[in-house]
Amino acid sequence: MTATSTLTIRGQQNDDLDQLYTLWSFPDVLLDSVELPYLSDEAFRDRFGTTPPHTHTLIAEVGLPGGRTRITGFAWLETFLARRRHAGRLNLLVHPDHQGTDAESALLEAVLDLADNWLGLRRIEVHVYIHNAPAVALYERYGFEIEATMRRYALRRGVYDDAYIMARLHTVPVDQHSQGKNA
């Protein structure tokens, strides 16, 4: 990001699909996902054109000269149901030029704020390939801990690669007003 560009975090809109498809097509982005390469435009639109119930999406975009914008990141948070309604699974895709930058951190912070302060989630899970040290470090900076290793999690570069399940447990702050009522 340059000093003159602005970063916006917002919800997904219908006209985002072309830029999201471009982001999705970067080899480095695809490599760290469980998706297959060469997803057709039509299949991509079927999958991401309508947000499924219990899924919340956020877009990170930067302003460019001339009033144009470019999507630099995409986060979706799937919340679980029934006895796991306190939990969700996070997926984060960031353009390679913006990985490890303030834009990536801002997108993660926004989705964690959504989870903590709007959805009331107490557990957020992510799956991260064990060799993706920058992603592991990013999540650890935000309170995620490695809980388990999933051996042979997915086929990646022609071999079955291991991944971590990482989770962030958010504790409910003590409400000072309710404390006074019980005292």
C-alpha positions, 0 to 999 in steps of 0.5 A: 500500500502506498502512502496515498492509497486508502484501505476500506473493509466492507461487506461483499457486494454483487459486483465484487465477483470479477475481482474476487475471481482474479484474486482467487486465481493467483497461484500463491493464494490457491496454494494455501487453500484447499481449492482446485486451480482453474475453477471456471468463472461460472463455478466460481459465481455459483459458489461465491455469488450468493453467501450461504446462510451463517456465512459472513464475508468481508472485503478489503479494498484499496483506493487507486488513482482516478477513483478506482478500487482493487480488492486485496483480501477476502475473509469469510466466517462460517458460523456453526449451528446447534451446540456449536453456535458459539464457534466458527471457521475463518478463511482468509485470502489476501493478495500476495502483494498485501500479505504481511502488511497492515491491510492483511492485519486490518482485514483479520482485525475486522473479522475478529471484531465481527466475531467477538462483538457482533456475532458473540462467537467464543471460538474461531478455528482456522486450518493452516498448512504447517509449512506456511510460517507467515500465516501461522505467525499472523494467527498467533499474533492474534491469539490463535493457538495450534491445537492439533496437526491434521496429517495428510490434510490435503493434496498440495504440490503433488503430495499430501501435506499436513495442516494445523487446526488453530483456534482462538478462544475469546473469553467474555469480559466481566460486565461491571454493571452486573457485578454491582447488582449481585454484590 
